Amino acid sequence: MPTAFAIAAHPDDIEFLMSGTLLLLKQSGFSLHYMNVANGSCGTSTNSREEIIRNRRSEGMAAAERLGATWHESICDDLSIFYDQPTLAKVASVVRDVSPDILLTHSPVDYMEDHVNVCRLAVTAAFSRSMRNFPVTPPREPVSGNVTVYHAQPYFHHDPLRNRVDPELFVDVSGVIEQKVELLRLHASQKEWLDASQGHDSWLQTMRDLDAKCGQMSGKFPFAEGWRRHLHPGFGSADDDPLGDALGQYVFIPPRPTHLPPLA
């Protein structure tokens, strides 16, 4: 059974950015794995650290179960995700355990550093999967085989300098948008926090709006999630696109600009 692994920063990031694609991959016969690197410790204005970690862990586990995905434990606090050897060794160990065909993670640039650092950790963990002399924690044997890394859209489809980011590949999530809403609703602790900290009048509507905007960018779909493939050296072949191959009719790849040469 082919495997897809979603690695995100905080509980509810997978639901916002990736869960529609995961639902479609599940329908296509993929085994799913789910990991929030941080435990959600800062996502509250009312709870103690211990309370919010406990709540967000339960919410994430419930979402993974609803997705039909295998849950992997968080390994650090919010705002403590650093691209360092100890953290990388832990993420790389999980990647070797899962040995995914598809790895979904954050955009290389995004509005907050936790997302960017998770992206870097996930990419290097995948790159080092077959390196026998790279130590991981806990120890795991290296794995072989191709893995294709796909980067989700940054929040609000813009980079930190307010430049719009266009996907390479759009996935039509119109048929699963209500399932996405229900998955996000499981993260109930975040409604009050997001309303207070980021001015979200409705966190569920915000997710709908982001997917509707991505669908508008596609020119094809009412609701979409957008993806960009990581460059292939060290991961697989230039033409590897297991996400596009698996989802077929749900995928739209816009023509590559004519001034750009094809990848060799």
Secondary structure, DSSP 8 states (H G I E B T S, - for coil): --EEEEEESSTTHHHHHTHHHHHHHHHTT-EEEEEESB--TT--SSS-HHHHHHHHHHHHHHHHHHHTEEEE---B-TT----SHHHHHHHHHHHHHH--SEEEE--SS-SSHHHHHHHHHHHHHHHTTT-TTS--SS------S--EEEEE--GGGB-TTS-B---SEEEE-GGGHHHHHHHHHT-TTHHHHHHHHH--S-HHHHHHHHHHHHHHHHTS-SSEEEEEE---TTTS-TT--HHHHHHGGGEE-----TTS----
